[in-house]
Amino acid sequence: MNKYIIAIVLIAIAIGGYLIYTGQLPIPGLTTEATYVGISFSSDMQVSSSDISNFNMTTNVETYRKVISLISPPANYSIKESNRDSFDKLSQYNISVHVFKSITIANNRIGEVYFNKLFEFKSGTDRKIEILIIKSIPDNDTLRIDISVQINVNSFAFTWYRTISTTIFTKVTACTSDNPYVTITGTLMYDGSPVGTNLVPLAIQLQSYQWVSPTMSFGQQYAITIYLKYHGTIISDPTILGLTESDIGSTVMVSGYLSKDSYGNIYIEVENIAKVEVTIQ
């Protein structure tokens, strides 16, 4: 056999093996489908002792299906962190920070629990907990994600704690890494025309730190603008979504499918939208 043909065959085998190993090439018995759940935690402020009582936290959730290798299956969770620490200004007080994050993911229809873990951290760093559910989840079923975050700050000068709890419902049907189902919290606003249009649509704005290593690589260091669609159409009237003009500038939580067009504009097909309500104890 010609040595060039042998080289091509060997390269093809190597590429195929790599794709199977990484789960990019679906093959029965060697790969399987898993559900990815990415939960990002961030704060809109870096606190000092004078404003710590105003501290709050934003939680964004991203879900989609992906193929993974059975030859070398990944861990069922991983953690990504940024360099931004909400409590960095408190270092002068010789404080200790403990953040406990409890996450339970269950099938909302049948109650089956897919993931349940208590995480402990010793900083207020913006972070994303990425979870893989390997067990098959039926199409059209909804995941219920119960999240409770307890923050304890202690020093010789003061002691402070807060518990923030939220429940988020998310879908996995027809979701891919390029078209995930997300629940995101941002500021409702009007924004200038997306590239390629002449509209002034409704949008929500997120800070870049709210996406710790996002699956959709937005590739920017500044605020992220996500335009709102409803039934596939860009909208400029908040009443279509059950909101009013007075809600412009408010913080809202939006759920729906996220996508990016060829111009780089980011859209969310709105299924649910409401002003943020966080339970603080």
C-alpha positions, 0 to 999 in steps of 0.5 A: 500500500502506498505510504501516503495512503497509509498515512491518510488512514492512520490520520483518519483513525487517529481523528476518529478515535479522538472524536469518540474519546471526546464524545464528538462522534456519537457511536452506540456503546461508545458514547451516550447523551448527557444533560449539561446544567451550568449554574453561574453565581455572581454579585453586582457589587464588591462589598465593604463593611459599610454596605455588606447588608445590601449584598445580593447574588444573581443566579443564571442557569443554562441547559442543553444536551450533549454527547459524551464518551463512555470510554472516558466519561467526564466527572459529574460536575466541575467548577470554574471561577473568575478572578473577581471576588465580591468580598475582596474589599473586606480583606483589611478586616482579617475576615473569614468567608464561607459560602455554602451552595446547596443544589438539587436537580430533579425531574419536576414531573416524577420527582426523581432526583438527578443531582444533590450536593452541598458545596463549600467555598472560602471566597465570594468569587464569581463561579460557575458550577457545571453539572452533567446528568448522564441518566436519560431524561425524557423529552418534554420533561422539565428540570426543577433546580432548587438552590440555596446559598448561605454566606457567612462572614466572620471577623473580630469586628463583626459577624454577618450571614445571609441565605438566598434561595431560589427555584428555577425550572428549565428544559432540555428538549431540543437544546444544544450548546449553540441553542441552550435553554437559559434562565438569566437575570438582567436589566430590562432596557431599550437598546440600539438597533441590532446589527443588520436591523433598523429596530430599537427592540427590548433587551436585557443587559448582563454584566460579562462576569455573570457568565463564568466561562459561558458555553456560548463564547460571547468574547467580550469584556463588557456588558452583554446585550441580549435582545428579546424575541416573542414567537420568533419576532423581535419586540419593542412593546413590553406589554406583549410580555405582560410588562409595562413601560414603568418596568424599563430599568427593572431587574427581570428574570427571563427564560427561553432558548438562547441563540446567536445570528450571523451578525453576532447578535444574541437573542432569547426566545422568551417563554417566561419573564418576571421581575426578580423575586429573591427569598432572603432570610 
